[in-house]
């Protein structure tokens, strides 16, 4: 099975899920090229290796090159969900000590957030806001709008990943888009997590209303909600 890569961002961390064989050839080069491309605007990368079935010497070398490249750019690369074969190879070569390995994506993300917490505290950023919406354009707009207003903003497009993010870092407010679908278990867990923070819900009309008026109304609602420390709904 050739190597396939599936990438998603969860807050400031990028997860690359690898499936197949990490061996000499095009697969190795594609993995290295993909990580190099990510480094243009991302520095916290996790390789999920749970579905890697085989790694040869060249593949192991590719992982080392990837780690070196990321650290040279001032970032870091962590491994998670190692399968039995991958862990055995890393143990036998003693390279397990070179990589920061974790049992789950959540654990690897937590390590990144712990490492950055001191820097964030000294930066004196404004209240932290998590925006959850299916619409990528809406998320891009909200991210820039709120950052320029002084908020520390992170965005995500689904409840499952939002829940992971809420477990590894604290938010003062969650901005919630309409019609977010998930399993019943994820929905319940997300609602429980939201009980501890302020919530502002975006109605369907937000993306269709006059942008200036919608922004003004939203910023007012967020400010009121944060000042009151209460849950707000549209």
N, C-alpha and C positions, 0 to 999 in steps of 0.2 A: 504494500500500500504506500503510495507516494505521500509526501508530507503536505498537509493542508494547515492553513493558519486562519484563525478567526479572532478578530480583535474588537475589543470594546473598552470604553473608558468608564471608570467608576470614580467620579470626582477627579482628583489629581493623579490617579493611578491608572495605568493602561494595562489591561489583561490581554495576553496573547495566548490563546488556546491552541496547542499543537496536537495534531492527529496524524498518526502513521509512523514512518521510519525516519530517523535523523541519521542519514548516511551520506557518503560521498556522492557528489553530483548536484543536479539542479536544485534539489530540496534544500541542501545545506546553504547554497548560495542565496536562495530565495529567503530563507530565515534571516541570514545576515543582512541582506539588502533591506528587508522589511524593518528590522530594528534600526538600521541606519536612517531610514526614512522617518521613523517615529521620532528620532532624536532631533529633528528640525524644530519641534515645538513641545516635546514631552521628555521627561527625565526620570520618571518613576515607572519602571516596567516590571511586570510579573509574567514569567513563562509558566503556564499551566501545562504540566507534562503528564497528566494522568492517562492520556490516551496515546502516548508514545509507546510503541511496541518493541522498538529496537534502536540501539545507538551504536554505531561503529566508532573507530578511533577518530575518523575525520569529523563525525558528528559531534563527538566530545570536544574536539578542537574548535568547532564552530561555536559551541556554548562558551568556551573560554574566551574566544575572540569577541563574542557579543558582550560578555561581561566587561572585558577590558575596554572596548569601545564606548560603552555607556559610561563607565567611571571616568574615562578620559574627558568626556564632555561634561563632567560634574554631576552626573546622575547615578543611579544604581539599578541593578537588575537582581531580582529575587526569583527563586524557583518554588513552585508549590505542587502539591498532589503528585508526588513522585510515585510512579509505578514500581513494582518489585524489581523489574529488570533495570530501570534507570537508577534506582537507589543502589542496587548491587554493583553496577558499573562505577558509580561515583565512589562507593566505599572501597572497591578493589583498587582503584587508581589513587585513592587518598585525596581526590578532588572534592569530596564532600565538604572538606574544611574551607575550600576556596569560596563556595557558594553559600549564600544565606537561604536555607531551605525551610519551607513551611508546609504544614499538613493541609492547609486550606487557603483559598483566595482571601478570606476574611482575615486570617492570621497574617498573611503577607502584607495586606493593606494596612493592618494595625501597626506593623513595624514601620512602614513609611510614615504614617501619621504621628507616631510617637517620636520619630527622628526629627520631624519638622515642627513639633509643638512649641519648642522653646523659641525658635525663630519667629513663629507666628505671634507669640505672646509679646515679643519685643517690638513687633512691627506696628502695634497699636491699631489694628484694623477695626473697622466698624462691626456691627452685629453680623453674625454669620447666617446666611440664607441658603436653603436648599430648594432649587426649582425642579419640579417633576412634571414633565409634559411629553406627550408623544410627538409633538411637532418640533422638528429640529430648528426651523426658522424662528418659532416662538421662543425656544430656549436661547438661541443666539441673541435675539433682541433683549430678552430679560436679563441675560448675563451682562451685556454692555450697559443697559439702562441702570441696573442696580449697582454695578461696580463704579460707574461714574457718579453715583449718588453717595458713595462711601461705604457700601456694604461689601462684605466678604462673601462672594457668591460661588456656588457650585451647582452644576446642572446634571440631570440624569433623565433618561427617557422611559423608565419602567420602575414599577414598585419593588420588584425583587432586588435590583441593584441599589435602589434608594434605601431599602432596609439594611443592606450590608453597610452602606456608607454611614447610616445613622448609628450603627453599632460601633464604628471605629472612630467617630469624631462627633463633637457636639454642635448642634445648630440652635440658634435662637428662634428661628422661624422656618416653616416649610410652606412653600408656595406650590399649590397643587392644581394641576390642569384637569380638564374634564375627561370623562370616559376612559380612565386608566384601568385596564383589565389585568387580572392576575388570578392565581388560584385562590380558593377560599382561605387556605392556611396562610398564604402570604398576605392577603387582605387583612385578616385578623391581626397578624403580627405587626403589620404596618400601622393599623389603627391604634394598637397598644403603644407603639413607639411614639406616635403623634400625640398621645394623651399627655406627654411630658413636655411638649413644646407648643408654641403658638402656631396656628395654621390659618392661612388665607387661601381660599379656593378661587380659582379662575373659572368663570363661566364660559360657555361656548362663544359668547358675544365678544370676549376680550380681543380675539384675533381679528374680528371683523369691524370693530368700532374705530372711530377716528383715533389715530395713534397717539396724538398729543393729549386728548381728553382721557383716553384709557390709561396712559402713563401717569397722568396727574392723579386720577382717582385711585390707581393701584398704590402709588407711593404714599398717598394720604392714608389709605387703609392699612398699609404695612406699618407706618409710623404710629398710628393709633393703637394697633394691635400690640406692637412691641412695648409701647409706653404703658399700656394697660396690663400687659402680661396675661392677656386672655386669648382664647380661641376665637377667631373671626371667620365668618363665612360670607360668601357673596350673596 
